[in-house]
Amino acid sequence: MLEEAVKMRRCPGIVFADGPSGRRARVAGTGIEVWEIVAAFQSVAGDWTRLRKAYHWLTEAQLRAALGYYATYPREIDRIIEANASWTPQRLRSLHPALSSDPV
């Protein structure tokens, strides 16, 4: 909790909340995790206009808070993005054969 308090003080607009995979940094006032915004920003090659369109309901300050958190704690966010990217259809099928699209 102390570590989270320090991070929130360093990065205004960011809060921490429990989720299915533990506590994660989120944009205050939303359920959106920082990694989601960062991944979207990376997917549009850092195009600010496209990011704003993708998250049109968020304020500029909210988006900048997420990107600012990433600038401060990139390894934390990169680990989450990499972990999510590892969930390929092949991996899901190998771990959960019942999810296969093949008819039974």
Residue pairs with C-beta under 8 A, 6 or more apart in sequence:
4 16
4 23
7 14
7 16
7 25
7 69
7 72
7 73
8 14
8 15
8 16
10 72
11 25
11 65
11 68
11 69
11 72
11 73
12 65
13 27
13 28
13 61
13 62
13 64
13 65
13 66
13 68
14 25
14 26
14 27
14 28
14 34
14 65
14 66
14 69
15 25
15 26
15 27
15 28
16 23
16 24
16 25
16 26
17 23
17 24
17 26
17 31
19 33
24 33
24 34
24 35
24 80
25 33
25 34
25 35
25 69
25 73
25 76
25 77
26 32
26 33
26 34
27 33
27 34
27 37
27 58
27 62
27 63
27 65
27 66
28 62
28 65
29 62
30 58
30 62
32 55
32 58
32 66
33 80
34 66
34 69
34 70
34 77
35 77
35 80
35 81
35 84
37 51
37 55
37 63
37 66
37 67
38 66
38 67
38 70
38 77
38 81
39 81
39 84
40 51
40 54
40 55
41 51
41 67
42 81
44 50
44 51
44 54
51 63
52 60
52 63
55 62
55 63
69 77
70 77
92 99
93 99
93 100
